[in-house]
Amino acid sequence: MKLFALGFAALLATGSAFAADAASSHVIHDKTGFFVHLDVAKVLSSTDICGQCGIVPAQLRYLDHQDREHLLDYQVQGIGCASDN
């Protein structure tokens, strides 16, 4: 019985260690607003707006200074309009 309890405790400890790894890989989805403070340490990717005209949705994926991955959705003016100088 003690062996069963010890094995069960070891299984729980292993499961919580894997859960901690899965939680650290979670992407934080930032909210857009009038003013958004971004803690950007490294930009991973951003939407290419070349060839798009008008207001288009864009996305920024970045790491903060604690190496947590963030995703920011926002609207931006495209730079591919033929009437732009």
N, C-alpha and C positions, 0 to 999 in steps of 0.2 A: 504494500500500500504506500509506504514511504517512497519507494522507487517511482511509483505512478505519480505521486504528488511532485516529486523532484523533476520528473520528465515534463509534466504539465507546466511547471514554473519556468523551465528552460524554454519551452515552446512559446510561452507568453513573452518572455524577454526577447527572444529572437524576432517575434512578430512586431514588437514595438520598435525594435531597431530598424526594421525594414520600413515601417510606417513613418519614422522620422526622416528617412532618406526620400520617401515619396513626397512628404510634405515640403521638403526643401526645394524640390524641383517644380513646385507649383508656380504658375505664371500669375502675377498680380495684374489685374485689369484696371488701369487707371481711368477715372472719370474725367471727362472734359468739362470745362466751365469757363467762367470769365477769367479767372486766374488759377492756374494749376502750377504748384511748385514741383518741379521735376528734379530728382536727384540722379543725374545721368553721369555714370562713370565711363560707360562704353556703349556706343550705338551698335546694335547687332544688325538691324535692317530698317529700311524705310521705304515707303511707297514711291515708285518712280512716276512722276506726274508729267514727264515730257510727252508731248503729243496729245494731251488731254486739254479740253477747253471748258471753261466755266468752273463752278464750284464742284469739287469732286471729293469723295471720301479718301482719307489717307490713314496710314497706320505706321506707328513707330514702335519698334521692339528694342529694348535697351536693358542694360544691367545698371543697378544702383551701386553705391559704394560698399554695400554689404553683400554684393554678388547675387542679389535677387533679381530675377527676370521680370520686366514689366512690359505691358502692352498698352499703348495709347491710341485710341481711335479719335480722329478729328476731321474737320473739313478744311480744305485748302483751295486756293485759286490755281487752276491748271495753267501751265505756261506754254501750251501748244496752240493757242488761238491764232488764226491767220491775220486777224486785225490788230494784233499786238505789235508794237514797234520795238 
